[in-house]
Amino acid sequence: MQIVLLDLDHDNLFCPATGNPLFDENGDLSPAIDFVFIHELGEIVNASPVAQTAWDAIDDREEDVDYDRFERFVASYDAPNLICFEITTHGFANGPVWSTVSVGIDMNYDIDANVVATKSAADEYWHSPQEEGPSTSNFSSHIFIPVSPAR
């Protein structure tokens, strides 16, 4: 797994596999994220079952600093299509603050399967009979622009 070190002054980072924000304002993650390692906690969170199993298999040695365990996880996690962004962000509160997270992204994420499911649900909504709903005059097979009915 390749690790890319990023030192940022912002949180505006998009997933290279889906084009979605890695983390949005609602706390939702890009669906291609395989794991998130929060350096301050020393723990993997939001891990896929495969990543969680690999993390659990790494010995938690008493003498380890949490990052040492993460380095062993990265070295042993056999996932050739994963890329890991180690993201350090900076800010200023009552002094300088920063945080670091490592995000594993599945670059082989099947976005087409997700798009097909989303398009099917949208088609069902737009093509079902509606008593009072949005107009479909601006409907396109690729872009959904809800239009309020005229008042």
Secondary structure by P-SEA (a helix, b strand, c coil): cbbbbbbcccccccccccccccccccccccccccccccccccccccccaaaaaaaaaccccccccaaaaaaaaaaccccccbbbbbbbbbbbcccccbbbbbbbbccccaaaaaaaaaaaaaaaaaacccccccccccccccbbbbbcccc
